[in-house]
């Protein structure tokens, strides 16, 4: 049974725009439907962050804070989870960061791309998330 007085989970979006067939806007919509709050978005530049914020405000009616540095985002925000929706070649970097931060993580597929041995790297990541009892979906 869910505690109705519990606060909604706070999820940061990494890569919320739809540049290369991205799922950012769709995942954001579904997270909101599930009751999450989306306090912030991370992008690669001030321009991409501004565009993501503008697009999400126009389509979903939400206002988000924007960051271009993940460590700054972690310092400024109180989060429960992160949704990694950035290009696949960045997934490994952000998965390591979310694991180190102790955050539950949703990562679009492919989980890892461009690794020398993606299966070994994925097993290590999964073991790390499991050891901390964190969700990696």
Secondary structure as the mmCIF struct_conf table of DSSP 4:
data_model
#
loop_
_struct_conf.conf_type_id
_struct_conf.id
_struct_conf.beg_label_comp_id
_struct_conf.beg_label_asym_id
_struct_conf.beg_label_seq_id
_struct_conf.end_label_comp_id
_struct_conf.end_label_asym_id
_struct_conf.end_label_seq_id
TURN_TY1_P TURN_TY1_P1 UNK A 4 UNK A 5
BEND BEND1 UNK A 6 UNK A 6
HELX_LH_PP_P HELX_LH_PP_P1 UNK A 7 UNK A 9
STRN STRN1 UNK A 10 UNK A 14
BEND BEND2 UNK A 15 UNK A 15
BEND BEND3 UNK A 17 UNK A 17
BEND BEND4 UNK A 19 UNK A 21
HELX_RH_AL_P HELX_RH_AL_P1 UNK A 24 UNK A 33
TURN_TY1_P TURN_TY1_P2 UNK A 34 UNK A 35
STRN STRN2 UNK A 37 UNK A 42
BEND BEND5 UNK A 44 UNK A 45
HELX_RH_AL_P HELX_RH_AL_P2 UNK A 46 UNK A 60
STRN STRN3 UNK A 65 UNK A 67
BEND BEND6 UNK A 68 UNK A 68
HELX_RH_AL_P HELX_RH_AL_P3 UNK A 70 UNK A 76
BEND BEND7 UNK A 80 UNK A 80
STRN STRN4 UNK A 81 UNK A 84
BEND BEND8 UNK A 86 UNK A 86
HELX_RH_3T_P HELX_RH_3T_P1 UNK A 88 UNK A 90
HELX_RH_AL_P HELX_RH_AL_P4 UNK A 91 UNK A 101
TURN_TY1_P TURN_TY1_P3 UNK A 102 UNK A 102
STRN STRN5 UNK A 104 UNK A 107
HELX_LH_PP_P HELX_LH_PP_P2 UNK A 108 UNK A 108
BEND BEND9 UNK A 109 UNK A 111
BEND BEND10 UNK A 114 UNK A 114
TURN_TY1_P TURN_TY1_P4 UNK A 116 UNK A 117
HELX_RH_AL_P HELX_RH_AL_P5 UNK A 118 UNK A 131
TURN_TY1_P TURN_TY1_P5 UNK A 132 UNK A 133
STRN STRN6 UNK A 136 UNK A 136
#
